[in-house]
Amino acid sequence: MERRASCHIEALSADDDPSQPRPTGDPAARKRAQECLAKVVESLPANLPARLQFVELTLRNGESDRALMHLEEIRKLLPELSPEPLQYFQKGIELLQASQSQEAITAILIFRNFMRVTPFYQAGVHELKGLAGPLTGTPLLTFSQDVSVEMQQQEAI
């Protein structure tokens, strides 16, 4: 379980934070990130940001058939798309079917950039990283000034 949690954190670290380095140069780092993202996609199959990042890493690792399979799964997940992102999504699939994986990466990245501003994508980011801000609810422990003063008086005796 701990190994799975560390993969989840590692896989998310660079997704929407441009200041974080992306594992594009080192093949071992890309493979490790792909394995971690595969676990995230397995546990959250409807999560668009995780699945798109997984497709990108899968393409960069030379597994175009696997990437194409996941793009087909994304097609099932998405509601109706506007023409602009749909154009790049279809182009990415067509390029993969024509065994042009390097050109497909560009189309998929453009599609991902279109999707980043959609509520569906943002909901996926919140699902992965959680909402920002303080946690709400009732605290489990409360501290009373009276108890603290009472304790100090007992110690003085």
N, C-alpha and C positions, 0 to 999 in steps of 0.2 A: 504493500500500500504506500509506504514512504517513497519508494522508487517511482511509482506512478505519479504521486503528488509533485516530486521534483521535476519530472518530465513536463507536467502541466505548467509549472511556473516557468521553466526554461523555454517552453514553446511559445509562451505568451509574451516573453520579455521584449521582443523586438517588433511585435506585430504593428502596433499603432504609435510607436515612439521612434521618430526618425533619429533621435540622438543615440539610440542603441544600435550597435553594429549588427548587421545581418550576416548569417553564415553563408556567404556566397563564394568565398575564395577557397577555404579549406574543405576538401571533399569529406574528410572524416567528420568535421563539424556539421556539414550539410546532412550527412547520413544520420548522425545522432539527432539533429533537429527534426528530420523527417520521421524517425522512429518515435520521437516524443509526440509529434503532431498526429501521427497515426493513432496513438493511444487516446489523444484528446478527441479526435474525430470519431473514434470508436465509441467513446462514452457520450459524446454530444453530436450525434450524426446530423442534426438540423442546424448546426452552428455555421453560418456562412463565413465569418472571418477565419475561423480555424480551417475550414475546408479549402478556402481559396489559398491560404498560405501553404497548406499541404500540397495542393496542386502545383503551386510555384516551385516548391522544393523538390517535388517528384520530377518535374520537368528538368530542373537544373541537375538532378542526379541521373538523368538519361532514361527515366522510366515512363516513356510517353504513353504506353498502353494503359498503365495504371492511372496516369493523370487523366486520360480520356474517360476512363470509367468513372472517376470522381466528378468530372465535368458533367457527365450524364446524370449523376445523382444530384448535382446542383440544379440542373434544369428541372428536375422533379420538385425541388424545394421551393423554387422561386415563384412568387406570384407573377402576374403579367408584367413584363418589362417594357420600359419606354424604348423607342427605336434606337437611340444612340448606344446605350449599353448592350442591347440585344445584338446590334451589328458586330461589336467586338467579341461578344461571347460566341456567336456563330462562326465568326472568322477564326477564333482560336480553335474551335472544334474542327473546322474544315482543314486548318493547317496541320493539326495533329493527325487527322485521317490521311493527309497527304505526306506524312512522315517529315514534316518541317517543324520540329519541336522548338528550335531557337526562335523562329519567327512567331510561333504560337505563344511563347513566353511574353512577348511584347503585347500581343492582343489581350492576353489574360490579365496582365498588369493594368492595362488601360481600362478593361472591364472592372477590375477591382477598384480602381480609383473612382469610377462612376458610382459604384455601389457603396463606397465609404460614407456617403452623405445620406444614404437612405435609412429610414427608421428600422428596417429589417436588419441591416448590417449593424447599426448602432445597438440594437437589442442584443445581438450576438456578442458584441464587445462587452456590454454590461454583464451578460451571462458569464463570460470568461473571467473578467477582471473584478466584477462587483461594482456597485455604485460608489462614487466618491463621496466623501463627507463623513460626518460622525455617524456612528451606529445609533439607531433609535431603539427605544424600549425601556424597560424598567431594570435598573441595576440589580445585580444579585446581592450585593453587599451595600449597606449604607453605614456611614459613620456618624456618630452622634457626638457632639461636643460634651454633653453631659457624661457620657461613658468615659471619655478621655480625662475629664476633670476628676471623676470618681476614682479612676485608676491611679492618678497621680496622688490623690489624698491618701489612698491605702498604702502606697509605697512610702509616703512620708512618715507613717506611723510606725 
